[in-house]
Structures are given as structure tokens and as C-alpha cells.
Amino acid sequence: MKDVANQRYYLVREDVLTDAMQKTLEAKHLLSSGTVSSIWDAVKQVDLSRSAFYKYRDAVFPFHSIVQERILTVFLQIQDRKGTLAKLLETVTNTHCNVLTIHQTIPIQGRANVTLSLDVTTMTCELDELIQQLKRLDFVEAADVISSGAL
């Protein structure tokens, strides 16, 4: 086994994780939320072998658990309409993110680009849920995470 201090880490999308890795994350969530009280109950509920759970439990983590204080940079393409920036910021505020910086380009042909740097330390939802909330706004044409890191 490699020395943990010398290992490299990667951020990957959920859809490229193996089935066993995804089930390990589900089992860890069941345990941490108190839904189940034992590893046996957790792996049984998600249909995973205990050996697979032990293989991956210290190797896969949900994004939000990696660091305690984080900055997230989100790039959005929005339609230029009255009040769109206010609605966008309201959505961000409702998830308890703190806006650190806002950069908006001058609208061209009815569209503008907005880059938000957010402190997501106290965010009350998962990252993918925040992005989906932003994409559901009728004036948002695109929303993508362009960087994340510790404060």
C-alpha cells in the first residue's frame, strides 16, 4: 500500500465511479446520518459486500466532506433581463453560500456571463443540487463549476 502522504487525489464525477464505489458512498451516508447503526446494516441496505465497503471506505468521499472551508467558482451564462442578477443571488443566498466576488460582463446580444466566487463552508445542499437550482432559473442558459478549493 502506498504512503498516504504521497498519494495524489482527484475530483471525479459520480457517473464515472464504479457501482461498488457509489454504493460505498451510500452506505457511508446511511451510517453518518444515523439511518443505520452498523456497517452490516448499511451494506445490506445498499446491496454491497462488506469486503467492497472496507476496500473503498477510506478512498471515496463526497465532495462536501473533503475540506471544511471552501471556495467555489461558478460560471454562468444568463439572459439579460431586469432583475436576473438579484434572482441569481437570492438562489445562492437561500443555500447559505456567501458571495465573495461577482464579475459580470457587459451584455452582448441579450446575454451576459457571470462568474461567482462563493464561500460554501455553510452551504445547506450538495454541490450538484446548487448547480441544478441555478440551471432551473429560466434565464440561466448554462451553469458550470470552474474551480473549487480551500480558503
Buried (B, 14 or more C-beta within 10 A) or exposed (E): EEEEEEEEEEEEEEEEBEEBBBBBBBBBBBBEEEEBEEBEBBBEBBEBEEEBBEBBBEEBEEBBEEBEEBBBBBBBBBBBEEEBBEBBBEBBEEBEBBEEEBEBEEBEEEBBBBBBBBBBBEBEBEBEEBBEBBEEBEBBEEBEBEEBEEE
